[in-house]
Amino acid sequence: MKTNLLCIILILAVVTIMVTPASAGEVTITFDDGIVVADQDVDDAYADLGVTFEGAKVVDTKLVGTDLGFTPKDDFCTINFSPYVTSVSIDFKDDLAEGNMDGLLVNGEKISDSECTYVWIEKTLHIESSAQNPIKSVQLYGIEYLPCICTKITFDNLKYTQIPEFPTVALPAATVLGMIFVFQRRKN
């Protein structure tokens, strides 16, 4: 009886550890990490970090050397966050984007009409939101003769519950059940 109780407590402890919330903290993407190269679509290259891009193309922002950023491919791009975030910072190559505030949408609304707060500090746009109304997506619109080039994006990755893969749960459970069987056999 004592062994069974100990095994049940051990199983509960293992399962609790596997499904506790995880936090990735702040995530920064600079596009200079070798995942994407110039003239490549970004798409889901950074999906493992919780962000996907629609309609974004990587560009070389320097004449000498390589300093990558992304720009809307067909005049606009969408940045989707999963899990949703409460803050996003986007660094722009120049301050021309600041004059195009109607070209920045948060969750499908103009940034000025959204429930988010935002502030420009030099060439960086900081967007903040509450946990009750998180940021699901940011859309950037550029104009052919006035492209919107972003060199870095930083966002907080909210805590989320990891769903363990089957082997992650099955192997410890099988081990514990095997131990129970061995101890039961020894007892008899």
C-alpha positions as CSV (number, residue, x, y, z in Angstrom):
1,M,0.0,0.0,0.0
2,K,2.8,2.4,0.9
3,T,4.6,1.6,-2.4
4,N,1.5,2.3,-4.4
5,L,1.0,5.6,-2.7
6,L,4.6,6.6,-3.3
7,C,4.3,5.6,-7.0
8,I,1.1,7.6,-7.4
9,I,2.8,10.7,-5.9
10,L,5.8,10.2,-8.2
11,I,3.5,10.0,-11.3
12,L,1.7,13.1,-10.3
13,A,5.0,15.0,-9.8
14,V,6.3,13.9,-13.2
15,V,3.1,15.0,-15.0
16,T,3.0,18.3,-13.1
17,I,6.5,19.1,-14.2
18,M,5.8,18.3,-17.8
19,V,2.8,20.6,-18.1
20,T,3.8,23.6,-16.1
21,P,3.7,27.0,-17.9
22,A,6.8,27.9,-19.8
23,S,8.0,31.4,-20.6
24,A,10.3,32.2,-23.5
25,G,10.8,35.7,-22.2
26,E,11.7,38.4,-24.6
27,V,12.5,37.4,-28.2
28,T,14.6,39.4,-30.6
29,I,14.9,38.7,-34.3
30,T,17.6,40.6,-36.3
31,F,17.5,38.5,-39.5
32,D,21.4,38.2,-39.3
33,D,21.3,34.8,-37.8
34,G,21.6,32.8,-41.1
35,I,18.1,31.4,-41.0
36,V,17.1,33.7,-43.9
37,V,19.1,35.4,-46.6
38,A,18.6,38.4,-48.8
39,D,15.8,38.2,-51.4
40,Q,14.2,35.3,-49.5
41,D,10.6,35.3,-48.2
42,V,10.5,35.2,-44.4
43,D,7.2,33.2,-44.1
44,D,7.5,30.8,-41.2
45,A,11.3,30.8,-40.8
46,Y,10.9,32.0,-37.2
47,A,7.8,30.0,-36.4
48,D,9.7,28.1,-33.6
49,L,10.1,31.5,-31.9
50,G,6.3,32.2,-32.1
51,V,6.1,34.5,-35.1
52,T,5.2,34.1,-38.7
53,F,5.3,36.6,-41.5
54,E,3.0,36.9,-44.5
55,G,4.2,38.9,-47.5
56,A,7.6,39.8,-46.0
57,K,10.8,39.7,-48.0
58,V,14.3,39.9,-46.6
59,V,16.4,42.7,-47.9
60,D,20.1,43.8,-47.5
61,T,20.0,47.3,-45.9
62,K,23.7,48.1,-46.4
63,L,25.7,48.8,-49.5
64,V,28.8,47.2,-47.9
65,G,28.6,44.1,-45.8
66,T,25.3,42.5,-44.8
67,D,22.7,44.0,-42.6
68,L,19.4,42.2,-43.2
69,G,15.9,43.5,-42.5
70,F,12.5,42.8,-44.0
71,T,10.2,44.8,-46.1
72,P,6.6,44.3,-47.3
73,K,6.8,42.2,-50.5
74,D,3.6,43.5,-52.2
75,D,3.2,46.8,-50.4
76,F,2.1,45.1,-47.1
77,C,3.0,42.4,-44.7
78,T,1.5,40.8,-41.7
79,I,3.4,39.6,-38.6
80,N,1.4,37.0,-36.7
81,F,2.2,36.1,-33.1
82,S,1.5,32.7,-31.5
83,P,1.1,32.7,-28.6
84,Y,-0.2,36.3,-28.5
85,V,2.1,39.0,-27.0
86,T,1.6,42.1,-24.9
87,S,4.5,44.2,-26.3
88,V,6.2,44.5,-29.7
89,S,9.1,46.8,-30.7
90,I,10.0,47.2,-34.4
91,D,13.2,49.0,-35.5
92,F,12.9,50.8,-38.8
93,K,15.9,51.6,-41.1
94,D,14.8,55.2,-41.3
95,D,12.1,57.4,-39.7
96,L,9.9,57.6,-42.8
97,A,7.5,55.0,-41.3
98,E,6.6,57.3,-38.5
99,G,4.8,59.6,-40.9
100,N,2.7,56.7,-42.2
101,M,0.7,55.8,-39.0
102,D,-2.4,54.8,-41.0
103,G,-0.2,52.1,-42.6
104,L,0.4,50.4,-39.2
105,L,-2.4,48.1,-38.1
106,V,-2.6,46.1,-34.8
107,N,-5.1,43.2,-34.7
108,G,-6.6,44.6,-38.0
109,E,-7.2,48.1,-36.7
110,K,-5.3,51.3,-37.3
111,I,-2.8,51.7,-34.5
112,S,-4.3,55.0,-33.6
113,D,-7.8,53.4,-33.3
114,S,-6.6,50.3,-31.5
115,E,-6.7,49.6,-27.8
116,C,-2.9,49.5,-27.7
117,T,-0.6,52.2,-26.6
118,Y,2.4,53.1,-28.8
119,V,5.3,55.4,-28.8
120,W,8.1,56.3,-31.2
121,I,11.6,56.5,-29.8
122,E,13.9,57.6,-32.6
123,K,13.4,54.9,-35.3
124,T,11.8,52.3,-33.0
125,L,8.0,51.8,-32.6
126,H,7.0,50.4,-29.2
127,I,3.5,48.9,-29.0
128,E,2.1,47.8,-25.6
129,S,-1.2,46.0,-24.9
130,S,-2.9,44.4,-22.0
131,A,-3.1,40.6,-21.3
132,Q,-6.8,40.9,-21.7
133,N,-6.4,42.3,-25.3
134,P,-3.1,40.9,-26.5
135,I,-1.4,41.6,-29.8
136,K,-2.2,38.9,-32.3
137,S,-0.9,40.6,-35.4
138,V,0.8,43.7,-36.7
139,Q,0.4,44.8,-40.3
140,L,2.8,47.1,-42.1
141,Y,2.0,48.9,-45.3
142,G,4.6,50.4,-47.5
143,I,4.4,52.4,-50.7
144,E,6.4,51.4,-53.7
145,Y,8.5,54.6,-53.7
146,L,8.6,54.7,-49.9
147,P,9.3,51.1,-48.7
148,C,9.0,50.3,-45.0
149,I,12.2,48.5,-44.0
150,C,12.4,46.9,-40.6
151,T,15.8,45.8,-39.2
152,K,14.8,44.2,-35.9
153,I,11.7,43.0,-34.2
154,T,11.5,42.4,-30.4
155,F,8.5,40.9,-28.6
156,D,7.6,39.3,-25.3
157,N,6.5,35.7,-25.6
158,L,3.7,35.3,-23.1
159,K,3.6,32.3,-20.8
160,Y,1.8,29.4,-22.3
161,T,1.1,25.9,-21.4
162,Q,3.2,23.4,-23.3
163,I,1.5,20.4,-24.6
164,P,3.9,17.5,-24.2
165,E,4.5,15.2,-27.0
166,F,3.3,11.6,-26.6
167,P,6.8,10.1,-25.9
168,T,7.4,12.7,-23.3
169,V,4.4,11.4,-21.3
170,A,4.5,7.8,-22.4
171,L,8.1,6.9,-21.5
172,P,8.0,8.2,-17.9
173,A,4.6,6.7,-17.4
174,A,5.8,3.3,-18.7
175,T,8.9,3.5,-16.5
176,V,6.8,4.2,-13.4
177,L,4.4,1.4,-14.3
178,G,7.3,-1.0,-14.8
179,M,8.7,0.0,-11.4
180,I,5.3,-0.7,-9.8
181,F,5.2,-4.1,-11.5
182,V,8.7,-5.0,-10.3
183,F,8.1,-3.9,-6.7
184,Q,4.8,-5.8,-6.7
185,R,6.6,-9.0,-7.9
186,R,9.3,-8.6,-5.3
187,K,6.6,-8.2,-2.6
188,N,4.8,-11.4,-3.6
